[in-house]
Amino acid sequence: MDTPHFQGTSGFLSLFNHLLSLSTVSSANPALDQSNLPVIHLLAEVFEQLGFSCELIPVSDSPKKANLIATYGSGPGGLVLSGHTDTVPFDEALWQLNPLKMTEKDDRLYGLGSSDMKGFFAVVYAALEPLLKQELPFKQPLIILATADEESSMNGARALAKLGKPKARYAVIGEPTGLKPINMHKSIMMETIRIQGQSGHSSNPALGKNALEAMHEVIAALLKFRQQLQAEYQNPHFDVDVPTLNLGAIHGGDNPNRICGHCKLEFDVRLLPGMANDSIREKIRDLVKPIADKYQTEINLAPLFPGIEAFENKDSELVRIAEKLTGHSAMSVAFGTEAPFLQELGMDTIVLGPGSIDLAHQPNEYMAVNQVQPAITIIQDLVKHCCLM
């Protein structure tokens, strides 16, 4: 691919549009899931033009997926600017504009991934292209990290954590935060409980083991457990200051005159910083064991995906720098990010980027134009502070 240079305002808009035009849906549904390689290859080529050394890292067991580590300069320390290359699935019929094209209208840049978060890479490029032309002496490396599958499994970030790279002193994840620094978010657990009973004719309950009745008691136990968690754990930094447990979907049985032989519940848990996913999962397992014994059924608890731990970064130099540059105090958010994985690699990590999460995952997503230049300035200042000083 002959990739043009994306210079100046027109170049920024051109790259923004080019990124959005490459559909990279990530989904647990194989029929909807797409490769992210087109965006990875585009980013590798445009950052190589700026003098970055690029490494493509395939995601194991996913031949159509890869991460990108683009590095400028060398040595220990430095700054990672990180984003994900995938989007959620979309229904084009619900969009008023083409989701796979950047449309500038009413001081907004519309398109799928404009805020969440392909647009961030265009902003980063627009910030670095004039800065690197100055040929300033970099004392610490600058790394652009582009990941796969954030919107589904986070397998891209998980793969990097296992490999132990990239390494830097600081990391900024450009998720849409309205340019306000984020230093904490809740965990994400998505779990399923499957109960295997025994079907039989409903005229005689003794002929079977009713999985739906057992699930009724499981649900009651989960709701009581939720009350206990919320009584024990609170964090005033969050709008919803307690851990949550949401009963999302239930399926069971096949006919009114048949004892329900199988039932499945899917639920979502969001834990506060300081709470561990595995610990809560084990407590739920202990919770359902006596119910399985009572109803003589098999009850299995399993994660729907590996989950994301809660993120917290309190005593942080990067938080203080970002607060000074943005004029905003660090905040918490309800959504999950790849921050725990970068923090696991030893980096001082925050979430900070243009756009609004309120516009993500829905038709007519956009990034407000008035976010672009402030984001460029903040990125340039972060690079100067973390890599040049």
C-alpha positions, 0 to 999 in steps of 0.5 A: 500500500502506498501510504500518503503523508498526512500533514497539517489539518487536511492530513489529520482529517484524511488519516481520521477518515482512512482509519474509520473506513477500515472496518475492524469489528471485534465480537465474541460472535465469529460471524461478526468478528473481523481482522484488525490487520488493515488498521495495524498495517496503516498505523505501522506505515504512517508512524514509520514515515515519522521515524518510528521502528515498528513491531507487529506482534500476532495475537496467539490463536487469532491469525487475523489479529495483531498488536503494534508497538511503534518506538521512537528513540531508545533506552529505559523509561519514556512514554507509551501512548496506547489505544485499541484498533477495534470497534463494536459491531454496528447496524448501518440502518440506524446511522444517519451518516455512513459509519465507515466514513468520517463526516465533518458536520456541525463542528463534529467528526462523525463515524464509527470509532471516532471517539472510541477510539480510532480517532485518537491515533489520528490526533496522536499523529497530528501532535507528533508530526510537527513535533518530530520535525523539530528534531528535538533530542529525545532522552527517553523513548516514545512508544505508540501501542495499538492493540487488538480485541479491546471491545471483546476479550482484551486478548491483545492487551493480555498477550502483551502482558504475558510477553512483558512488553512494551516497557516504559515509565509512563502510559496514557490510554487515549480512551474518550474521557473528555480530556479529563485524567482518569486514575481508577475504574471498576473491574468487569466480570461476566459470568454464567451459572449452568444448572443441570437437573433432570426433566420429567412429566410435570404431573409428578415432581418426583420424576425429575430435578427442577433446574429452574427451581434451583436457579430461583434459589441461586438468584436469591442467594446472589441478590443477598450476596450483592447486599452484603458486598454493598454493605461492606465496600464503598468508594465515594470516588465513584458515582455508583459508589458500591460494587454492582451485580446485574442479572442479565439473561436467563434461559431454561426449560422448553415446555410448561408440562415438563420439569425443567432439566436445564437452566442458565443464568448470565450476570455481570459484576463490577468490583471496586479497586481493592477487590479481586475478581477471583476471590469473589468468584470463589465466594459465589462458588461456595454460595451455590454448593449447598443449593446443588446438594439440596436440589441434587443438581449439578451447578457450574459457575464459569466466566464468559470471558477472563475479565478485567481487574479494577484499576487504581493509580493514586500516588502517581507522578503522571496523574499530577502531570496530567492534572496540571496540563488539563486543569482537571482533577483525576476522576473515576469512570464506570467503564473498563479499559486496558489500564490494568494490563499496562499497570501490570507491566510496571507503568505509571498509567492513566486514561486520558483522551478526546471524545466522550464515552457517552457517544460510544457504542451507539449510532452517530458516534462523533468526536467534537472538533473543539476537543482536537486541538486541546488534545494535540497540545496535551499530547505534545506537552506529555511527550515533552515532559516524559521524553525530552526533559 
